[in-house]
Amino acid sequence: MDWQQFDRGVFLVNVLGVVYNSQTREIIIGRRENDPFLQQLSWSFPGGRPDYHDELEEYLKQQVQIKTNLDIEVNKVLFAKTYPEKREFLSIYYLCSYIQGEAIAGEKFGEVKWVKPSSVQNYFSTSTSLHPKLLEILKKLD
């Protein structure tokens, strides 16, 4: 698709889960393997790009289960952003509650890890992969 033909309103939507465990006060992140779109990206939140027929929240629940082995509840939208290097990408971050399951790396993740929200920036490899506003929101979870 030639993105230059559109001046606005056409995005590739990516939904991401900030899965929060209220007992340990940690969030889950995964180390990505061979991402064809953002190769410099290492750690990220679980999620993906839904089909047109998918409900965003249901798709996110499925992707978190596939990628981390965790059952979650999707609560609300936390943050949304586009990327300077890929303006057609729109990521929507949802706050999710951990329900149950043992964290195990699944599809497209080589490793998963529970981390304190305030330390998440130590894992993300690019300045655009963790927006400062999102980091401020995450720090309030600590």
ROTIPA-383165 format. One record per residue (C-alpha): residue number from 1; x, y, z; residue in three letters. Coordinates in nm, 3 decimals, padded with zeros to 5 digits, always signed. Layout:
BEGIN
@pos = NUM; x = X; y = Y; z = Z; code = Ala
...
END
This chain:
BEGIN
@pos = 1; x = +00.000; y = +00.000; z = +00.000; code = Met
@pos = 2; x = +00.129; y = +00.346; z = -00.086; code = Asp
@pos = 3; x = +00.089; y = +00.538; z = +00.241; code = Trp
@pos = 4; x = +00.182; y = +00.863; z = +00.067; code = Gln
@pos = 5; x = -00.159; y = +00.870; z = -00.106; code = Gln
@pos = 6; x = -00.331; y = +00.930; z = +00.230; code = Phe
@pos = 7; x = -00.289; y = +01.257; z = +00.413; code = Asp
@pos = 8; x = -00.454; y = +01.135; z = +00.737; code = Arg
@pos = 9; x = -00.662; y = +00.875; z = +00.911; code = Gly
@pos = 10; x = -00.509; y = +00.545; z = +00.794; code = Val
@pos = 11; x = -00.311; y = +00.349; z = +01.054; code = Phe
@pos = 12; x = -00.187; y = +00.000; z = +01.130; code = Leu
@pos = 13; x = -00.329; y = -00.054; z = +01.478; code = Val
@pos = 14; x = -00.129; y = -00.241; z = +01.738; code = Asn
@pos = 15; x = -00.281; y = -00.321; z = +02.081; code = Val
@pos = 16; x = -00.051; y = -00.376; z = +02.378; code = Leu
@pos = 17; x = -00.123; y = -00.497; z = +02.728; code = Gly
@pos = 18; x = +00.032; y = -00.342; z = +03.036; code = Val
@pos = 19; x = -00.045; y = -00.645; z = +03.252; code = Val
@pos = 20; x = -00.032; y = -00.547; z = +03.618; code = Tyr
@pos = 21; x = -00.009; y = -00.793; z = +03.904; code = Asn
@pos = 22; x = -00.156; y = -00.604; z = +04.201; code = Ser
@pos = 23; x = -00.011; y = -00.850; z = +04.455; code = Gln
@pos = 24; x = +00.351; y = -00.813; z = +04.345; code = Thr
@pos = 25; x = +00.305; y = -00.462; z = +04.197; code = Arg
@pos = 26; x = +00.485; y = -00.569; z = +03.878; code = Glu
@pos = 27; x = +00.412; y = -00.565; z = +03.505; code = Ile
@pos = 28; x = +00.502; y = -00.826; z = +03.245; code = Ile
@pos = 29; x = +00.732; y = -00.752; z = +02.950; code = Ile
@pos = 30; x = +00.868; y = -00.979; z = +02.680; code = Gly
@pos = 31; x = +01.197; y = -00.987; z = +02.488; code = Arg
@pos = 32; x = +01.104; y = -00.986; z = +02.120; code = Arg
@pos = 33; x = +01.268; y = -01.202; z = +01.859; code = Glu
@pos = 34; x = +01.314; y = -01.102; z = +01.492; code = Asn
@pos = 35; x = +01.056; y = -00.824; z = +01.468; code = Asp
@pos = 36; x = +01.020; y = -00.745; z = +01.095; code = Pro
@pos = 37; x = +00.881; y = -00.396; z = +01.159; code = Phe
@pos = 38; x = +01.100; y = -00.257; z = +01.438; code = Leu
@pos = 39; x = +01.418; y = -00.460; z = +01.435; code = Gln
@pos = 40; x = +01.595; y = -00.248; z = +01.698; code = Gln
@pos = 41; x = +01.314; y = -00.314; z = +01.948; code = Leu
@pos = 42; x = +01.409; y = -00.566; z = +02.214; code = Ser
@pos = 43; x = +01.166; y = -00.568; z = +02.509; code = Trp
@pos = 44; x = +00.801; y = -00.478; z = +02.472; code = Ser
@pos = 45; x = +00.456; y = -00.528; z = +02.615; code = Phe
@pos = 46; x = +00.258; y = -00.828; z = +02.485; code = Pro
@pos = 47; x = +00.006; y = -00.766; z = +02.213; code = Gly
@pos = 48; x = -00.022; y = -00.751; z = +01.838; code = Gly
@pos = 49; x = -00.203; y = -00.624; z = +01.532; code = Arg
@pos = 50; x = -00.568; y = -00.741; z = +01.516; code = Pro
@pos = 51; x = -00.764; y = -00.840; z = +01.208; code = Asp
@pos = 52; x = -01.050; y = -00.619; z = +01.093; code = Tyr
@pos = 53; x = -01.311; y = -00.854; z = +01.242; code = His
@pos = 54; x = -01.146; y = -00.873; z = +01.588; code = Asp
@pos = 55; x = -01.270; y = -00.683; z = +01.890; code = Glu
@pos = 56; x = -00.957; y = -00.508; z = +02.017; code = Leu
@pos = 57; x = -00.990; y = -00.613; z = +02.382; code = Glu
@pos = 58; x = -01.067; y = -00.979; z = +02.301; code = Glu
@pos = 59; x = -00.777; y = -00.994; z = +02.057; code = Tyr
@pos = 60; x = -00.547; y = -00.848; z = +02.323; code = Leu
@pos = 61; x = -00.656; y = -01.110; z = +02.578; code = Lys
@pos = 62; x = -00.580; y = -01.385; z = +02.325; code = Gln
@pos = 63; x = -00.240; y = -01.241; z = +02.234; code = Gln
@pos = 64; x = -00.133; y = -01.200; z = +02.597; code = Val
@pos = 65; x = -00.230; y = -01.564; z = +02.657; code = Gln
@pos = 66; x = -00.039; y = -01.682; z = +02.346; code = Ile
@pos = 67; x = +00.271; y = -01.474; z = +02.419; code = Lys
@pos = 68; x = +00.294; y = -01.502; z = +02.800; code = Thr
@pos = 69; x = +00.063; y = -01.788; z = +02.911; code = Asn
@pos = 70; x = -00.126; y = -01.542; z = +03.135; code = Leu
@pos = 71; x = -00.500; y = -01.495; z = +03.173; code = Asp
@pos = 72; x = -00.592; y = -01.129; z = +03.206; code = Ile
@pos = 73; x = -00.878; y = -00.885; z = +03.226; code = Glu
@pos = 74; x = -00.859; y = -00.579; z = +02.998; code = Val
@pos = 75; x = -00.952; y = -00.271; z = +03.203; code = Asn
@pos = 76; x = -00.901; y = +00.055; z = +03.011; code = Lys
@pos = 77; x = -00.692; y = +00.242; z = +02.758; code = Val
@pos = 78; x = -00.383; y = +00.393; z = +02.922; code = Leu
@pos = 79; x = -00.208; y = +00.561; z = +02.632; code = Phe
@pos = 80; x = -00.191; y = +00.576; z = +02.251; code = Ala
@pos = 81; x = +00.091; y = +00.686; z = +02.023; code = Lys
@pos = 82; x = +00.236; y = +00.686; z = +01.675; code = Thr
@pos = 83; x = +00.606; y = +00.637; z = +01.594; code = Tyr
@pos = 84; x = +00.834; y = +00.896; z = +01.431; code = Pro
@pos = 85; x = +01.008; y = +00.629; z = +01.224; code = Glu
@pos = 86; x = +00.680; y = +00.459; z = +01.120; code = Lys
@pos = 87; x = +00.404; y = +00.721; z = +01.119; code = Arg
@pos = 88; x = +00.146; y = +00.470; z = +00.995; code = Glu
@pos = 89; x = +00.176; y = +00.262; z = +01.317; code = Phe
@pos = 90; x = -00.069; y = +00.344; z = +01.598; code = Leu
@pos = 91; x = -00.017; y = +00.164; z = +01.928; code = Ser
@pos = 92; x = -00.291; y = +00.154; z = +02.190; code = Ile
@pos = 93; x = -00.178; y = +00.055; z = +02.539; code = Tyr
@pos = 94; x = -00.437; y = -00.103; z = +02.770; code = Tyr
@pos = 95; x = -00.411; y = -00.146; z = +03.145; code = Leu
@pos = 96; x = -00.482; y = -00.512; z = +03.216; code = Cys
@pos = 97; x = -00.519; y = -00.705; z = +03.541; code = Ser
@pos = 98; x = -00.334; y = -01.031; z = +03.591; code = Tyr
@pos = 99; x = -00.585; y = -01.308; z = +03.672; code = Ile
@pos = 100; x = -00.380; y = -01.629; z = +03.670; code = Gln
@pos = 101; x = -00.110; y = -01.831; z = +03.502; code = Gly
@pos = 102; x = +00.264; y = -01.883; z = +03.514; code = Glu
@pos = 103; x = +00.457; y = -01.644; z = +03.288; code = Ala
@pos = 104; x = +00.610; y = -01.848; z = +03.006; code = Ile
@pos = 105; x = +00.753; y = -01.705; z = +02.684; code = Ala
@pos = 106; x = +00.533; y = -01.790; z = +02.388; code = Gly
@pos = 107; x = +00.494; y = -01.675; z = +02.029; code = Glu
@pos = 108; x = +00.750; y = -01.409; z = +01.921; code = Lys
@pos = 109; x = +00.896; y = -01.377; z = +02.273; code = Phe
@pos = 110; x = +01.225; y = -01.538; z = +02.370; code = Gly
@pos = 111; x = +01.178; y = -01.446; z = +02.735; code = Glu
@pos = 112; x = +00.916; y = -01.288; z = +02.962; code = Val
@pos = 113; x = +00.984; y = -01.107; z = +03.286; code = Lys
@pos = 114; x = +00.791; y = -00.941; z = +03.567; code = Trp
@pos = 115; x = +00.940; y = -00.600; z = +03.648; code = Val
@pos = 116; x = +00.858; y = -00.303; z = +03.866; code = Lys
@pos = 117; x = +00.681; y = -00.036; z = +03.658; code = Pro
@pos = 118; x = +00.938; y = +00.229; z = +03.750; code = Ser
@pos = 119; x = +01.226; y = +00.015; z = +03.620; code = Ser
@pos = 120; x = +01.073; y = -00.079; z = +03.284; code = Val
@pos = 121; x = +01.284; y = +00.180; z = +03.098; code = Gln
@pos = 122; x = +01.596; y = -00.025; z = +03.182; code = Asn
@pos = 123; x = +01.476; y = -00.292; z = +02.938; code = Tyr
@pos = 124; x = +01.348; y = -00.093; z = +02.641; code = Phe
@pos = 125; x = +01.616; y = -00.043; z = +02.375; code = Ser
@pos = 126; x = +01.496; y = +00.268; z = +02.194; code = Thr
@pos = 127; x = +01.378; y = +00.605; z = +02.315; code = Ser
@pos = 128; x = +01.068; y = +00.580; z = +02.095; code = Thr
@pos = 129; x = +00.966; y = +00.237; z = +02.225; code = Ser
@pos = 130; x = +00.878; y = +00.374; z = +02.569; code = Leu
@pos = 131; x = +00.719; y = +00.716; z = +02.546; code = His
@pos = 132; x = +00.795; y = +00.949; z = +02.842; code = Pro
@pos = 133; x = +00.422; y = +01.003; z = +02.907; code = Lys
@pos = 134; x = +00.366; y = +00.628; z = +02.922; code = Leu
@pos = 135; x = +00.659; y = +00.592; z = +03.161; code = Leu
@pos = 136; x = +00.504; y = +00.855; z = +03.390; code = Glu
@pos = 137; x = +00.176; y = +00.662; z = +03.388; code = Ile
@pos = 138; x = +00.360; y = +00.337; z = +03.468; code = Leu
@pos = 139; x = +00.550; y = +00.492; z = +03.759; code = Lys
@pos = 140; x = +00.217; y = +00.568; z = +03.927; code = Lys
@pos = 141; x = +00.153; y = +00.191; z = +03.944; code = Leu
@pos = 142; x = +00.448; y = +00.142; z = +04.183; code = Asp
END
